[in-house]
Amino acid sequence: MIASKITSRYAKALIDLAKDQNALDSCLNDMELLKSSCVTNHELQLLLKSPIIKSDKKWGILEMIF
């Protein structure tokens, strides 16, 4: 339940930011690309879910991939 509230807040913040920057379509495309990449790549899912790998390392890997 707590995770659901947290994800909802982050999603709302992302949507609000995308609206403010007139980038809703671009944001949607990015989120769809990330989702499809996670669906087709189990290793990417594991990387993002891992509590051992630090956030800055995850960001660096995502920047290299995308």
C-alpha positions as YAML, in Angstrom:
chain: A
units: angstrom
residues:
- id: 1
  name: MET
  ca: [0.00, 0.00, 0.00]
- id: 2
  name: ILE
  ca: [2.78, 2.45, 0.88]
- id: 3
  name: ALA
  ca: [4.63, 1.68, -2.37]
- id: 4
  name: SER
  ca: [1.42, 2.40, -4.27]
- id: 5
  name: LYS
  ca: [1.10, 5.84, -2.64]
- id: 6
  name: ILE
  ca: [4.73, 6.63, -3.34]
- id: 7
  name: THR
  ca: [4.54, 5.60, -6.99]
- id: 8
  name: SER
  ca: [1.34, 7.60, -7.42]
- id: 9
  name: ARG
  ca: [3.00, 10.71, -6.02]
- id: 10
  name: TYR
  ca: [6.04, 10.31, -8.28]
- id: 11
  name: ALA
  ca: [3.82, 9.68, -11.30]
- id: 12
  name: LYS
  ca: [1.75, 12.79, -10.55]
- id: 13
  name: ALA
  ca: [4.89, 14.87, -10.10]
- id: 14
  name: LEU
  ca: [6.27, 13.59, -13.41]
- id: 15
  name: ILE
  ca: [3.03, 14.37, -15.22]
- id: 16
  name: ASP
  ca: [2.85, 17.84, -13.67]
- id: 17
  name: LEU
  ca: [6.44, 18.57, -14.71]
- id: 18
  name: ALA
  ca: [5.81, 17.28, -18.23]
- id: 19
  name: LYS
  ca: [2.72, 19.50, -18.49]
- id: 20
  name: ASP
  ca: [4.66, 22.54, -17.26]
- id: 21
  name: GLN
  ca: [7.32, 21.91, -19.89]
- id: 22
  name: ASN
  ca: [4.81, 21.09, -22.65]
- id: 23
  name: ALA
  ca: [6.45, 17.67, -22.99]
- id: 24
  name: LEU
  ca: [3.63, 15.22, -22.27]
- id: 25
  name: ASP
  ca: [4.06, 13.31, -25.55]
- id: 26
  name: SER
  ca: [7.82, 13.08, -25.12]
- id: 27
  name: CYS
  ca: [7.44, 11.94, -21.52]
- id: 28
  name: LEU
  ca: [4.90, 9.29, -22.53]
- id: 29
  name: ASN
  ca: [7.21, 8.01, -25.26]
- id: 30
  name: ASP
  ca: [10.10, 7.81, -22.80]
- id: 31
  name: MET
  ca: [8.02, 5.93, -20.25]
- id: 32
  name: GLU
  ca: [6.75, 3.50, -22.90]
- id: 33
  name: LEU
  ca: [10.34, 2.88, -24.05]
- id: 34
  name: LEU
  ca: [11.47, 2.24, -20.48]
- id: 35
  name: LYS
  ca: [8.54, -0.11, -19.87]
- id: 36
  name: SER
  ca: [9.12, -2.10, -23.05]
- id: 37
  name: SER
  ca: [12.83, -2.29, -22.29]
- id: 38
  name: CYS
  ca: [12.12, -3.69, -18.83]
- id: 39
  name: VAL
  ca: [9.58, -6.17, -20.20]
- id: 40
  name: THR
  ca: [12.02, -7.53, -22.76]
- id: 41
  name: ASN
  ca: [15.16, -7.39, -20.61]
- id: 42
  name: HIS
  ca: [15.02, -9.27, -17.32]
- id: 43
  name: GLU
  ca: [18.51, -8.10, -16.36]
- id: 44
  name: LEU
  ca: [17.39, -4.48, -16.58]
- id: 45
  name: GLN
  ca: [14.47, -5.25, -14.27]
- id: 46
  name: LEU
  ca: [16.80, -6.86, -11.77]
- id: 47
  name: LEU
  ca: [19.18, -3.90, -11.94]
- id: 48
  name: LEU
  ca: [16.44, -1.37, -11.25]
- id: 49
  name: LYS
  ca: [14.95, -3.42, -8.41]
- id: 50
  name: SER
  ca: [18.27, -4.15, -6.71]
- id: 51
  name: PRO
  ca: [18.70, -2.47, -3.32]
- id: 52
  name: ILE
  ca: [22.44, -3.19, -3.50]
- id: 53
  name: ILE
  ca: [23.13, -1.02, -6.54]
- id: 54
  name: LYS
  ca: [23.21, 2.67, -5.67]
- id: 55
  name: SER
  ca: [20.87, 5.11, -7.40]
- id: 56
  name: ASP
  ca: [23.67, 7.08, -9.04]
- id: 57
  name: LYS
  ca: [25.05, 3.87, -10.57]
- id: 58
  name: LYS
  ca: [21.57, 2.98, -11.87]
- id: 59
  name: TRP
  ca: [21.20, 6.46, -13.39]
- id: 60
  name: GLY
  ca: [24.57, 6.13, -15.07]
- id: 61
  name: ILE
  ca: [23.62, 2.80, -16.60]
- id: 62
  name: LEU
  ca: [20.26, 4.16, -17.78]
- id: 63
  name: GLU
  ca: [21.99, 7.17, -19.36]
- id: 64
  name: MET
  ca: [24.37, 4.85, -21.23]
- id: 65
  name: ILE
  ca: [21.49, 2.67, -22.46]
- id: 66
  name: PHE
  ca: [19.12, 5.46, -23.47]
...
